[in-house]
Amino acid sequence: MIDYSISTGETTLFCKVSGSGEPLLLLHGNEEDHTIFEHQIPFLSKFYQVIALDSRGHGRSDHGEECLTFQRMAEDVVTVLDYFELEKTNIIGFSDGGNLGLYVASHFPIRVDNLIVVGANYKSNGLKTKEFLYVKGLFYYLKVSGYISKAKQKRMEIIDLMWHQLKLNEKDLKNITARTLVVVGENDVIKKKHSEVMHTLLLKSTIITIPEATHFLMIEKPDVFNSIVRDFLLKK
């Protein structure tokens, strides 16, 4: 496994690369980093060139001075692909990383081969009510609890990715040409109806619900998830 620091021109992105073969980009969720895929990287590296990226503002990647948006993060993905001279890649995106994967596939469709989104929601209200209220409450708590330091401002921007910055719509999803697998847990924080609507809007999609699993199904049932990923990517 090799560490890379990639310049975007105004900030630096960190990723770990392992394995060889077709490229497979891993995109983690909100306030996480690439280590969320600790149960996937060793397995997938047997078959693919796995690029485990820390998204802007997360892990060992810099935040940059500009406001954190999915547009900017999607451009970062393109920068990473260009750095490794890859015309396109397969993507696995978990949670916010799934939303980012949807954004990349809709705005830069020629750069995505196959897309797997895990616990993704293309609209903020795709979260169940309890979880959505938590996001809103955390954002407002940070906003009103005293002096807004630079670190607090950056965390607010990260949290806001789950709310105001999630600007995908039905047209965006219909523009996605990549084969897409939608994976959700039976007890996910994403509304079941929302996942079904997303599946309907995606022209080349399959949806799989993993029984007795939550949002963190990759951790809870790694062998099941890894097998699903391998089967999907093999069936082109």
C-alpha positions, 0 to 999 in steps of 0.5 A: 500500500502506497501513500500519495499526496496530490495537489489540486492547486490550492490544497492537498488530497491524501489517498492510499493505493494498493493492488493492481488491475481495473481502478476502484475508487473508495469514497468514505462518509461524513466526518470519516476517512478511508479507514472506514473501508478497512474490511474491504481494502485487503479483499478488493486489492486482490482484484483491483487497483484500489484508491482509498481517498480521504475527501477534502476536509477529512482525514489527512486531506486538507480542507482548503480555504474555499467553502466545502461543496460536493461540486468542489469534492467532485472536481477533486475526484477528477483531479485524482483520476487525472493524477493517475492518468485514468480515463474512468474508474469504478467507484464505491461510495459510502453514505456521503461518499455515495452522494459524492459518487452520484455527483461525480457520475452525474456531472462527469459521466465519462469518468465513471465506469461502474458505481456502487452507492451504500446508504446514499441519499440524493436529498437531505430528507432522504434521511429518516426524521430522527437522523435529519433532526440530529444533523440540523441540531448539530449544525445549529449547535455549532453555529450558536455555541460561542465564538466560531473558530476556523476549526468550528467553521470547517466542521460546520461545512462538513456537517452541512454536506448532509443538509444544504450542500446536498443539491442533487435532483431527479434530473441529475440521477437520470443523467447517470449512465454508469451501471449502478448498484444501490446497497442499503441495510434493512435498518438503515438511516435512509428511508426505504422509500427514498432508496426505492425512488433513487433506484427507479430514477437511475437508468441502469441500477440494481438495488439490494437490501442486506437483512439485519444490517444498519447503515454500517453494513460494510462493517457489520457484514463485510464478507456479504458486502464484499461478495456483492461488490465482486459479483456486481463488478464481474457482471458487465 
